[in-house]
C-alpha cells in the first residue's frame, strides 16, 4: 500500500494530539497504563516533543486521507534514530499503512541504525516490526500486571 508522508507544522499539534488520544484509546483501556500511554497524554507533551530540534512528526496520508502519524527522532549524532510513536487510526488498520510508513521514513532517513519499542503483549505490533527487520534487544520493561514494553533495534 502506498502512503505519502507530510511533515506536520506547529498549527497541526492539536490535530496530532486528538488523533493520538483516539488511536491509543483502546490500548489505554486494555492495559490501564495511565502514566505512559500516548492515549493518556495531555497536549503539552506533544508540544514539548514537537519543539525538540531532533523530532519531526509526519502525517501518514493514503488516498487523500490522514490515516495516521509517525514521529521520527534523529539527533544526527550517530545515535540510533527512533520511531516513537507510530499509529494508524482504527478505521484504517490492517491495510499495510504502518509498514509503508516505516519504509517511507527509512527512505528519508536511511534504513539502518533504528530503535523503537512496543507492548510485548501486542503480537501484531511485534510481528510487524520483526517483519520490517527489527530484532528484540533482550530489554523488557515490566509496566504493570497486564503489559510489558519490549525494545527493538534495526542495524
C-alpha positions as CSV (number, residue, x, y, z in Angstrom):
1,X,0.0,0.0,0.0
2,X,1.3,3.4,-0.9
3,X,1.5,6.3,1.6
4,X,2.8,9.8,1.5
5,X,4.4,11.4,4.5
6,X,3.6,15.1,5.1
7,X,5.7,16.9,7.7
8,X,3.5,18.4,10.4
9,X,3.6,22.1,11.2
10,X,3.2,23.8,14.6
11,X,-0.5,24.5,13.8
12,X,-1.1,20.8,13.4
13,X,-0.2,19.9,17.0
14,X,-3.8,19.9,18.3
15,X,-4.9,17.7,15.5
16,X,-2.0,15.3,16.1
17,X,-2.8,15.2,19.8
18,X,-6.5,14.5,19.2
19,X,-5.6,11.7,16.7
20,X,-3.1,10.2,19.2
21,X,-5.6,10.1,22.1
22,X,-8.2,8.5,19.8
23,X,-5.8,6.0,18.3
24,X,-4.5,4.8,21.6
25,X,-7.8,4.8,23.5
26,X,-8.3,1.0,23.1
27,X,-4.8,0.2,24.3
28,X,-5.2,2.6,27.3
29,X,-8.4,0.8,28.3
30,X,-6.9,-2.6,27.8
31,X,-3.6,-2.1,29.7
32,X,-4.6,0.8,32.1
33,X,-1.1,2.4,31.7
34,X,-2.2,6.0,32.5
35,X,1.4,7.1,33.2
36,X,2.9,6.0,29.9
37,X,0.2,5.6,27.3
38,X,0.1,8.2,24.5
39,X,-3.7,7.9,24.9
40,X,-3.4,9.5,28.3
41,X,-1.1,12.3,27.4
42,X,-2.0,16.0,27.5
43,X,-1.4,18.2,24.5
44,X,1.6,19.8,26.4
45,X,3.6,16.5,26.0
46,X,3.0,16.6,22.2
47,X,4.0,20.3,22.1
48,X,7.2,19.6,24.1
49,X,8.2,16.8,21.7
50,X,7.3,18.8,18.6
51,X,9.6,21.6,19.8
52,X,12.6,19.2,20.2
53,X,15.0,20.1,17.4
54,X,15.6,16.4,16.7
55,X,12.0,15.5,16.3
56,X,9.7,15.5,13.3
57,X,6.1,14.4,13.1
58,X,4.7,13.3,9.8
59,X,1.1,12.7,8.9
60,X,0.7,9.3,7.1
61,X,-1.6,10.0,4.1
62,X,-3.3,7.4,1.9
63,X,-5.9,8.0,-0.8
64,X,-6.2,11.7,0.2
65,X,-6.8,10.9,3.9
66,X,-4.6,11.2,7.0
67,X,-4.6,7.6,8.2
68,X,-2.1,8.1,11.0
69,X,1.0,9.8,12.3
70,X,4.7,8.8,12.8
71,X,7.2,10.6,14.9
72,X,10.9,10.3,14.0
73,X,13.7,11.2,16.4
74,X,17.1,11.8,14.7
75,X,19.7,13.6,16.8
76,X,22.1,13.3,13.9
77,X,24.9,12.4,16.3
78,X,25.4,8.8,15.3
79,X,22.9,7.5,17.9
80,X,20.0,5.4,16.8
81,X,17.1,7.0,15.0
82,X,13.9,6.3,16.8
83,X,10.2,5.8,15.8
84,X,8.0,6.9,18.7
85,X,5.1,6.8,18.4
86,X,3.6,5.4,15.2
87,X,-0.1,5.0,14.9
88,X,-2.8,4.2,12.4
89,X,-6.3,5.3,13.1
90,X,-8.6,2.3,13.9
91,X,-10.7,2.5,10.8
92,X,-7.6,2.3,8.6
93,X,-5.7,-0.5,10.3
94,X,-4.8,-3.8,8.6
95,X,-4.2,-2.2,5.2
96,X,-0.4,-2.1,5.3
97,X,-0.1,1.6,6.1
98,X,2.2,1.2,9.1
99,X,4.6,-0.9,7.1
100,X,4.5,1.6,4.2
101,X,5.1,4.5,6.7
102,X,8.2,2.7,8.1
103,X,9.6,2.2,4.6
104,X,8.9,5.8,3.8
105,X,10.8,7.1,6.9
106,X,13.6,4.7,6.1
107,X,13.8,6.2,2.6
108,X,14.1,9.7,4.1
109,X,16.5,8.9,7.0
110,X,18.3,5.7,5.9
111,X,17.3,2.1,6.5
112,X,19.7,1.3,9.3
113,X,20.5,2.3,12.9
114,X,16.9,2.5,14.2
115,X,15.2,1.6,17.5
116,X,11.7,1.5,18.8
117,X,9.6,-0.2,21.5
118,X,6.2,-1.6,21.7
119,X,3.8,-3.5,24.0
120,X,5.1,-7.1,24.2
121,X,1.5,-8.4,24.5
122,X,0.5,-6.8,21.2
123,X,1.6,-9.6,19.0
124,X,0.6,-7.8,15.8
125,X,2.9,-4.9,16.6
126,X,5.8,-7.3,17.3
127,X,5.1,-9.2,14.1
128,X,5.1,-6.0,12.1
129,X,8.4,-4.8,13.5
130,X,10.1,-8.2,13.1
131,X,8.9,-8.4,9.5
132,X,10.4,-5.0,8.9
133,X,13.8,-6.3,10.0
134,X,13.8,-5.2,13.7
135,X,15.1,-7.6,16.3
136,X,14.4,-7.7,20.0
137,X,17.3,-6.3,22.1
138,X,16.5,-8.5,25.1
139,X,15.5,-5.5,27.2
140,X,11.9,-5.7,28.5
141,X,10.3,-3.3,31.0
142,X,7.5,-4.6,33.2
143,X,4.9,-1.8,33.4
144,X,2.0,-3.5,35.2
145,X,0.3,-6.8,35.6
146,X,-1.1,-6.5,32.1
147,X,1.8,-5.2,30.0
148,X,5.5,-5.1,29.3
149,X,7.4,-3.0,26.9
150,X,9.8,-4.8,24.6
151,X,12.7,-2.9,22.8
152,X,13.8,-3.4,19.2
153,X,16.7,-2.3,17.0
154,X,17.4,-2.5,13.3
155,X,21.0,-2.3,12.1
